[in-house]
């Protein structure tokens, strides 16, 4: 994946979106979203999951979650 990313940067075609299932744990999968979309996702998460069960501090503490 790093070689593909380097080639995309070299050719000026890199898009910051990273599909969550293809990202490793060090990649920011939300960098490809606009700030207002991330804020909307966080608002939805707070409404649907007020106890934070599906966050990195909740029961499911692997993969990517919206904090």
N, CA, C and O atoms as CSV, one atom per row, in Angstrom:
chain,resi,resn,atom,element,x,y,z
A,1,UNK,N,N,0.826,-1.193,0.000
A,1,UNK,CA,C,0.000,0.000,0.000
A,1,UNK,C,C,0.872,1.260,0.000
A,1,UNK,O,O,0.518,2.263,-0.619
A,2,UNK,N,N,1.993,1.206,0.684
A,2,UNK,CA,C,2.847,2.398,0.728
A,2,UNK,C,C,3.417,2.706,-0.651
A,2,UNK,O,O,3.571,3.876,-1.001
A,3,UNK,N,N,3.732,1.680,-1.442
A,3,UNK,CA,C,4.237,1.912,-2.800
A,3,UNK,C,C,3.152,2.550,-3.671
A,3,UNK,O,O,3.439,3.443,-4.469
A,4,UNK,N,N,1.933,2.102,-3.519
A,4,UNK,CA,C,0.828,2.697,-4.277
A,4,UNK,C,C,0.621,4.151,-3.877
A,4,UNK,O,O,0.413,5.018,-4.726
A,5,UNK,N,N,0.679,4.406,-2.582
A,5,UNK,CA,C,0.519,5.784,-2.092
A,5,UNK,C,C,1.644,6.683,-2.623
A,5,UNK,O,O,1.391,7.803,-3.066
A,6,UNK,N,N,2.872,6.191,-2.575
A,6,UNK,CA,C,4.010,6.968,-3.081
A,6,UNK,C,C,3.856,7.267,-4.570
A,6,UNK,O,O,4.145,8.378,-5.014
A,7,UNK,N,N,3.402,6.281,-5.340
A,7,UNK,CA,C,3.205,6.488,-6.783
A,7,UNK,C,C,2.100,7.509,-7.036
A,7,UNK,O,O,2.224,8.349,-7.927
A,8,UNK,N,N,1.025,7.441,-6.260
A,8,UNK,CA,C,-0.065,8.406,-6.427
A,8,UNK,C,C,0.399,9.821,-6.093
A,8,UNK,O,O,0.021,10.774,-6.774
A,9,UNK,N,N,1.208,9.962,-5.060
A,9,UNK,CA,C,1.761,11.275,-4.705
A,9,UNK,C,C,2.658,11.776,-5.830
A,9,UNK,O,O,2.573,12.938,-6.226
A,10,UNK,N,N,3.513,10.902,-6.340
A,10,UNK,CA,C,4.441,11.269,-7.414
A,10,UNK,C,C,3.690,11.789,-8.639
A,10,UNK,O,O,4.143,12.727,-9.296
A,11,UNK,N,N,2.551,11.187,-8.944
A,11,UNK,CA,C,1.785,11.570,-10.131
A,11,UNK,C,C,0.711,12.614,-9.837
A,11,UNK,O,O,-0.041,13.009,-10.729
A,12,UNK,N,N,0.643,13.055,-8.593
A,12,UNK,CA,C,-0.308,14.103,-8.229
A,12,UNK,C,C,-1.758,13.672,-8.248
A,12,UNK,O,O,-2.651,14.481,-8.501
A,13,UNK,N,N,-1.997,12.390,-7.980
A,13,UNK,CA,C,-3.378,11.887,-8.038
A,13,UNK,C,C,-3.860,11.294,-6.716
A,13,UNK,O,O,-4.904,10.643,-6.672
A,14,UNK,N,N,-3.117,11.513,-5.655
A,14,UNK,CA,C,-3.514,10.950,-4.360
A,14,UNK,C,C,-4.780,11.610,-3.847
A,14,UNK,O,O,-4.888,12.836,-3.827
A,15,UNK,N,N,-5.723,10.803,-3.439
A,15,UNK,CA,C,-6.922,11.289,-2.760
A,15,UNK,C,C,-6.820,10.792,-1.322
A,15,UNK,O,O,-6.447,9.639,-1.108
A,16,UNK,N,N,-7.141,11.628,-0.322
A,16,UNK,CA,C,-6.916,11.233,1.077
A,16,UNK,C,C,-7.877,10.173,1.612
A,16,UNK,O,O,-7.667,9.673,2.718
A,17,UNK,N,N,-8.921,9.812,0.866
A,17,UNK,CA,C,-9.867,8.812,1.354
A,17,UNK,C,C,-9.192,7.454,1.460
A,17,UNK,O,O,-8.518,7.016,0.528
A,18,UNK,N,N,-9.371,6.788,2.597
A,18,UNK,CA,C,-8.872,5.429,2.809
A,18,UNK,C,C,-10.057,4.585,3.246
A,18,UNK,O,O,-10.683,4.866,4.267
A,19,UNK,N,N,-10.365,3.550,2.474
A,19,UNK,CA,C,-11.446,2.643,2.837
A,19,UNK,C,C,-11.083,1.944,4.144
A,19,UNK,O,O,-10.000,1.371,4.260
A,20,UNK,N,N,-11.964,1.986,5.107
A,20,UNK,CA,C,-11.654,1.481,6.447
A,20,UNK,C,C,-11.139,0.049,6.451
A,20,UNK,O,O,-10.222,-0.273,7.208
A,21,UNK,N,N,-11.707,-0.810,5.627
A,21,UNK,CA,C,-11.284,-2.204,5.633
A,21,UNK,C,C,-9.879,-2.390,5.074
A,21,UNK,O,O,-9.258,-3.423,5.324
A,22,UNK,N,N,-9.359,-1.416,4.323
A,22,UNK,CA,C,-8.028,-1.528,3.739
A,22,UNK,C,C,-6.971,-0.767,4.535
A,22,UNK,O,O,-5.780,-0.899,4.252
A,23,UNK,N,N,-7.372,0.004,5.496
A,23,UNK,CA,C,-6.437,0.833,6.254
A,23,UNK,C,C,-5.782,0.024,7.367
A,23,UNK,O,O,-6.358,-0.925,7.899
A,24,UNK,N,N,-4.570,0.429,7.697
A,24,UNK,CA,C,-3.954,-0.192,8.863
A,24,UNK,C,C,-4.261,0.680,10.080
A,24,UNK,O,O,-4.834,1.760,9.937
A,25,UNK,N,N,-3.897,0.237,11.234
A,25,UNK,CA,C,-4.281,0.932,12.467
A,25,UNK,C,C,-3.614,2.289,12.632
A,25,UNK,O,O,-4.062,3.093,13.450
A,26,UNK,N,N,-2.558,2.566,11.878
A,26,UNK,CA,C,-1.868,3.856,11.983
A,26,UNK,C,C,-2.417,4.903,11.012
A,26,UNK,O,O,-2.027,6.068,11.090
A,27,UNK,N,N,-3.301,4.519,10.110
A,27,UNK,CA,C,-3.824,5.457,9.121
A,27,UNK,C,C,-5.060,6.174,9.646
A,27,UNK,O,O,-5.898,5.581,10.325
A,28,UNK,N,N,-5.159,7.445,9.323
A,28,UNK,CA,C,-6.323,8.244,9.702
A,28,UNK,C,C,-7.381,8.088,8.628
A,28,UNK,O,O,-7.325,8.751,7.593
A,29,UNK,N,N,-8.351,7.208,8.873
A,29,UNK,CA,C,-9.372,6.943,7.863
A,29,UNK,C,C,-10.362,8.095,7.721
A,29,UNK,O,O,-11.129,8.130,6.759
A,30,UNK,N,N,-10.359,9.018,8.644
A,30,UNK,CA,C,-11.290,10.147,8.573
A,30,UNK,C,C,-10.687,11.374,7.897
A,30,UNK,O,O,-11.390,12.362,7.687
A,31,UNK,N,N,-9.409,11.334,7.554
A,31,UNK,CA,C,-8.758,12.479,6.909
A,31,UNK,C,C,-9.369,12.779,5.546
A,31,UNK,O,O,-9.319,13.919,5.085
A,32,UNK,N,N,-9.942,11.776,4.901
A,32,UNK,CA,C,-10.541,11.969,3.585
A,32,UNK,C,C,-11.932,12.563,3.613
A,32,UNK,O,O,-12.489,12.878,2.561
A,33,UNK,N,N,-12.502,12.721,4.788
A,33,UNK,CA,C,-13.832,13.313,4.924
A,33,UNK,C,C,-13.700,14.803,5.203
A,33,UNK,O,O,-12.744,15.240,5.843
A,34,UNK,N,N,-14.641,15.562,4.733
A,34,UNK,CA,C,-14.662,16.986,5.071
A,34,UNK,C,C,-14.967,17.136,6.559
A,34,UNK,O,O,-15.637,16.290,7.151
A,35,UNK,N,N,-14.474,18.207,7.150
A,35,UNK,CA,C,-14.637,18.426,8.594
A,35,UNK,C,C,-16.110,18.418,9.006
A,35,UNK,O,O,-16.456,17.876,10.055
A,36,UNK,N,N,-16.972,19.011,8.192
A,36,UNK,CA,C,-18.402,19.039,8.553
A,36,UNK,C,C,-19.013,17.636,8.510
A,36,UNK,O,O,-19.955,17.360,9.252
A,37,UNK,N,N,-18.500,16.754,7.665
A,37,UNK,CA,C,-19.005,15.380,7.630
A,37,UNK,C,C,-18.558,14.599,8.862
A,37,UNK,O,O,-19.327,13.811,9.412
A,38,UNK,N,N,-17.323,14.814,9.292
A,38,UNK,CA,C,-16.828,14.155,10.510
A,38,UNK,C,C,-17.645,14.633,11.709
A,38,UNK,O,O,-18.018,13.836,12.570
A,39,UNK,N,N,-17.919,15.935,11.762
A,39,UNK,CA,C,-18.732,16.482,12.861
A,39,UNK,C,C,-20.122,15.864,12.854
A,39,UNK,O,O,-20.665,15.534,13.908
A,40,UNK,N,N,-20.702,15.705,11.656
A,40,UNK,CA,C,-22.041,15.095,11.546
A,40,UNK,C,C,-22.004,13.640,12.016
A,40,UNK,O,O,-22.902,13.196,12.731
A,41,UNK,N,N,-20.972,12.902,11.618
A,41,UNK,CA,C,-20.841,11.511,12.061
A,41,UNK,C,C,-20.723,11.418,13.578
A,41,UNK,O,O,-21.291,10.519,14.198
A,42,UNK,N,N,-19.983,12.349,14.171
A,42,UNK,CA,C,-19.834,12.356,15.634
A,42,UNK,C,C,-21.166,12.670,16.311
A,42,UNK,O,O,-21.489,12.086,17.346
A,43,UNK,N,N,-21.940,13.588,15.732
A,43,UNK,CA,C,-23.260,13.899,16.293
A,43,UNK,C,C,-24.177,12.691,16.224
A,43,UNK,O,O,-24.902,12.400,17.176
A,44,UNK,N,N,-24.148,11.989,15.102
A,44,UNK,CA,C,-24.964,10.780,14.945
A,44,UNK,C,C,-24.530,9.724,15.950
A,44,UNK,O,O,-25.368,9.082,16.584
A,45,UNK,N,N,-23.206,9.542,16.097
A,45,UNK,CA,C,-22.685,8.555,17.059
A,45,UNK,C,C,-23.161,8.867,18.465
A,45,UNK,O,O,-23.538,7.960,19.206
A,46,UNK,N,N,-23.150,10.134,18.840
A,46,UNK,CA,C,-23.599,10.518,20.185
A,46,UNK,C,C,-25.081,10.227,20.376
A,46,UNK,O,O,-25.510,9.856,21.469
A,47,UNK,N,N,-25.861,10.395,19.313
A,47,UNK,CA,C,-27.303,10.138,19.400
A,47,UNK,C,C,-27.604,8.645,19.445
A,47,UNK,O,O,-28.438,8.201,20.234
A,48,UNK,N,N,-26.932,7.875,18.606
A,48,UNK,CA,C,-27.198,6.442,18.493
A,48,UNK,C,C,-26.500,5.640,19.589
A,48,UNK,O,O,-27.038,4.640,20.066
A,49,UNK,N,N,-25.306,6.073,19.988
A,49,UNK,CA,C,-24.487,5.329,20.949
A,49,UNK,C,C,-24.036,6.246,22.091
A,49,UNK,O,O,-22.840,6.489,22.253
A,50,UNK,N,N,-24.990,6.758,22.884
A,50,UNK,CA,C,-24.630,7.729,23.922
A,50,UNK,C,C,-23.686,7.176,24.995
A,50,UNK,O,O,-22.979,7.946,25.645
A,51,UNK,N,N,-23.668,5.872,25.184
A,51,UNK,CA,C,-22.786,5.282,26.188
A,51,UNK,C,C,-21.400,4.960,25.630
A,51,UNK,O,O,-20.519,4.535,26.377
A,52,UNK,N,N,-21.201,5.154,24.343
A,52,UNK,CA,C,-19.890,4.931,23.738
A,52,UNK,C,C,-19.479,3.478,23.621
A,52,UNK,O,O,-18.290,3.161,23.667
A,53,UNK,N,N,-20.451,2.590,23.469
A,53,UNK,CA,C,-20.154,1.162,23.394
A,53,UNK,C,C,-19.291,0.833,22.178
A,53,UNK,O,O,-18.421,-0.035,22.259
A,54,UNK,N,N,-19.520,1.511,21.056
A,54,UNK,CA,C,-18.785,1.206,19.833
A,54,UNK,C,C,-17.640,2.180,19.564
A,54,UNK,O,O,-17.257,2.384,18.412
A,55,UNK,N,N,-17.103,2.770,20.604
A,55,UNK,CA,C,-15.931,3.636,20.472
A,55,UNK,C,C,-14.696,2.855,20.906
A,55,UNK,O,O,-14.803,1.719,21.368
A,56,UNK,N,N,-13.535,3.463,20.757
A,56,UNK,CA,C,-12.305,2.767,21.137
A,56,UNK,C,C,-12.219,2.526,22.644
A,56,UNK,O,O,-11.410,1.709,23.084
A,57,UNK,N,N,-13.034,3.217,23.442
A,57,UNK,CA,C,-13.061,2.980,24.880
A,57,UNK,C,C,-14.212,2.056,25.294
A,57,UNK,O,O,-14.388,1.770,26.479
A,58,UNK,N,N,-14.993,1.593,24.315
A,58,UNK,CA,C,-16.154,0.760,24.621
A,58,UNK,C,C,-15.867,-0.727,24.546
A,58,UNK,O,O,-14.723,-1.162,24.679
A,59,UNK,N,N,-16.924,-1.503,24.332
A,59,UNK,CA,C,-16.807,-2.958,24.299
A,59,UNK,C,C,-16.025,-3.463,23.098
A,59,UNK,O,O,-15.287,-4.443,23.200
A,60,UNK,N,N,-16.179,-2.811,21.984
A,60,UNK,CA,C,-15.508,-3.230,20.752
A,60,UNK,C,C,-14.309,-2.313,20.541
A,60,UNK,O,O,-14.436,-1.270,19.900
A,61,UNK,N,N,-13.155,-2.685,21.067
A,61,UNK,CA,C,-12.017,-1.774,21.047
A,61,UNK,C,C,-10.969,-2.117,19.978
A,61,UNK,O,O,-9.776,-1.880,20.165
A,62,UNK,N,N,-11.431,-2.672,18.867
A,62,UNK,CA,C,-10.566,-2.903,17.714
A,62,UNK,C,C,-11.192,-2.252,16.493
A,62,UNK,O,O,-12.340,-1.810,16.545
A,63,UNK,N,N,-10.477,-2.189,15.434
A,63,UNK,CA,C,-10.902,-1.560,14.196
A,63,UNK,C,C,-11.014,-0.053,14.392
A,63,UNK,O,O,-10.451,0.494,15.340
A,64,UNK,N,N,-11.732,0.612,13.506
A,64,UNK,CA,C,-11.831,2.059,13.553
A,64,UNK,C,C,-13.200,2.461,14.046
A,64,UNK,O,O,-14.219,1.956,13.576
A,65,UNK,N,N,-13.215,3.361,14.983
A,65,UNK,CA,C,-14.471,3.888,15.492
A,65,UNK,C,C,-14.417,5.386,15.532
A,65,UNK,O,O,-13.338,5.978,15.570
A,66,UNK,N,N,-15.555,5.993,15.522
A,66,UNK,CA,C,-15.640,7.441,15.614
A,66,UNK,C,C,-15.724,7.815,17.075
A,66,UNK,O,O,-16.710,7.494,17.739
A,67,UNK,N,N,-14.720,8.480,17.586
A,67,UNK,CA,C,-14.664,8.847,19.003
A,67,UNK,C,C,-15.654,9.916,19.353
A,67,UNK,O,O,-15.730,10.334,20.508
